[in-house]
Amino acid sequence: MVTRMITAHTGELTPEELRAVRTMLDASFDDDFTDDDWEHGLGGTHVMVLEGDAVIAHGSLVLRRLLHGGRSLRAGYVEGVAVRPDRRGSGHATTVMAGLESLASAYDLLALSASDDGVALYESRGWELWRGPTSVLAPTGIEPTPDDDGSVYVLSGRTALDLDGPLTCDWRPGDVW
C-alpha cells in the first residue's frame, strides 16, 4: 500500500484524526503513553505517515522555552515520535523526523528527550546529547532533574549552545522533559 506524509497543526486535525493518532501512540508505547504525554504533543505541528487512512507513524513539534546561558530560547520540542509496531524498520521514523526538522528555522534550537530505543535514530540524524545538567523551572523555582541527565538531545539552530552547560526547561505536568 502507498504511504504518504502529511503535516498539520493540532487545530487542523479532526477529532477522528486525533483519536487515530492517540490509538497508534498507545499501541506503539505498549499502553505506557499517558494523558500527560498526549497533552505534551498537542498545540503544535504534527508530522504523520499514513498508509491509506491509517496512521502508521507520528511525531509533533511544540513550542517550549528553554533557559541556557542567561537566555530564554525558543525551542521546538519533539514529542510523540512513534511507528506502529507492525510497520517498524521501514524508515517511517526517519520520514517523521525529517518533516519535523524541516520546521527548525522557526526556532532557536530543536530539543527532545530520547528513549533508549530512539537514541540511534536521533544520533544518526545529527542530534547531539546534552552533556550538562538539566533542570526545570518549577513553580517553586529551579529544580534539578538528574534523572533526565543523559537523555536530552538537541539539534542546534541559529543559537550557539554550550552542550556542557546547564539547561532548564519550562514547567508542565507529567514528565517535564
Buried (B, 14 or more C-beta within 10 A) or exposed (E): EEBEBBBBEBEEBEEEBBEBBBEBBBBBBEEEBBEEBBBBBBEBBBBBBBBEEBBBBBBBBBBBBBBBEEEEBBBBBBBBBBBBEEBBEBBBBBBBBEBBBEBBEEBBBBBBBBEEEBBEBBEEBEBBBBEBBBBBBEEEEEEEBEEBBEBBBBBBBEBEBEBEEBBBBBEBEEEBB
